[in-house]
Amino acid sequence: MTLSEEAQDRLADVVELQPTKNGELQERWGMESGSEVHQYLENELGDYYFRDDNSLIRATAEAADLVDVEPGIESDPDDEGVPSKVRVPELQARIVAVLAGPDERSESVVSVLHKLRDEYDVDAEAEDVRSGLQSLRRKGVVEVEYRTVPTFRLAVERADLEVAVSD
């Protein structure tokens, strides 16, 4: 199956963002709906992606070989799947930098938002921070603890995680 240049670029996004959801790809690709993303995946990239047990979108090994992009997540085989390297957007990299560590008390989205504003003087919205935390959770970098509101902390020691900013 020969892919168009657009399809190759979008396949590279799937490789980089995996595990991901329709919503993330919708935002990245400027599409109107998750249904439009699903249709594109099925029609153009059907041989190169699959959905895992949690319905998250992942690229096949063949897809990763086809595009010249580093995967969004790499794990140390000796560490039971805990990520050792992630490629994430800048906001998510900053979230990793300020988020409570694995041995610290988990914190709310609003707490993380205030830390981002204090540390980086960013004007992020709470929904952007929530979305970033959930994306990092899907990658295994962040864990959630449910108290009155969902709270978050790193699932891996900051020193054991290499974070690269994707384009």
Disulfide bonds with the S-S distance in Angstrom:
none
